């Protein structure tokens, strides 16, 4: 097995509804923003062809695929809509790990047919951690607590390990839902 460099994305704003995920070695880019389909309650994840401007320019989106997250007007969970127009209720997509368990520990089945689980603060220094059913580390997310920016970067990082790179967009979408659940105490 070869050692490879994981994809480390800078989450430009740390916002759940408006940010950019730019990989530090320019290998992949994603944009999260309000969806034109249902502004106010809908957020889209776009796979971009270029790095976002440091100043978050407002140039038109040129995207490849997208996942749309449609939340209810009361901020409860709604549906996740895939690029092929398949729609799944978020509560069915991201299921609680156990009936009596915390809402901040959920599992989902990705497009590769495998099951993955997000946990909140289960690993030191990671706000969120995603692992396989066999407990292999897939991805993790860290928020910088200090509001001061250093070297013009936010300090918020999202890391995806090489065997799971093809799932980056799904991991971002599921992470956004998990952060929404936490933020709104669902």
Secondary structure, 3 states (H helix, E strand, C coil): CCCCCCEEEEECCCCCCCEEEEECCCCCEEEEEECCCCCCCEEEEEEECCCCCCCCCCCCCCEEEEEEEECCCCCCCCEEECCCCCEEEHHHHCEECCCCCCCCEEEEECCCCCEEEEEECCCCCCCEEEEECCCCEEEEEECCCCCCCECCECCCEEEECHHHHHHHHHHHHHHHHHHHHHHCCC
